[in-house]
Amino acid sequence: MPQLEAPQLVINSRMLYFGWVPADPDAVAALVPAGLKPMANRQVFMNQYVVDSPDQTSGFGAYSLTYIGPDLEDAYAPDGVTPGRWWTHYFNSSPVVREYASARGVPASPGTTTIEVHGKTLTATTTADGVPVIRTTVHVGQKLGDTSSGQLRYLTEVGGKFVAGNYPFVSEPVADFEVVSLEFLDPAHSVYALRPADPLQVTWGFYAPRASFAYPGGEAILD
């Protein structure tokens, strides 16, 4: 397995990324470690994306990924507005990426993500250990909207210390976007604690047929 140095670059991934209010706010809060603070509404984020070709990465190769977890107060991205984020689950198809992420405190485990678009209907399915655990259905258009860019901040724990990583990104989302349904398919899986409230309350989101980012960017230990 190759030894990869930070940062690594990914270009033109197909990415569905959004957030919601959970059905069980207390269960979500319980997943945030002491010393970090969940958002008041306990909102959750999830990114389902696919990298189709090795030519789209600087060393990772092709892979698919779903990651998910609670948004955080008092750990904002460099823009001072976007919440920091804590990974609780990270379902990755590539052992290369899993090793890279695990070394940086990410809870990486095997899993696959598919994104299929038929007409205006997009379906993203996340599988863990061969079992579908999350399915998202979205209405999307063909026309692109305004390009989005900036930096996100993800926190991990390494050696008993919290590490904050800044992840620069450039994404080209579609203009028309609506999450129709979000299904957590396996009540026995631990990710079920992050399921959405009914009715679904989406707090933000996008689908980008081309999304690029560095992974990870600058890292610093939090006080």
Buried (B, 14 or more C-beta within 10 A) or exposed (E): EEEBEBBBBBBBBBBBBBBBBBBBBEBBBEBBEEEBBBBEBBBBBBBBBBBEEEEBBEBBBBBBBBBBBBBBEEBBBBEEEBBBBBBBBBBBBBEBBBBBBBEBBBBBEBBBBBBEBEEEEBBBBBBBEEEBBBBBBBBBEEEEBEEEEBBBBBBBBEEEEBBBBBBBBBBBBBEEBEBEEBBBBBEEBEBBBBBBBEEBEBBEBBBBBBBBBBBBBBBEEEE
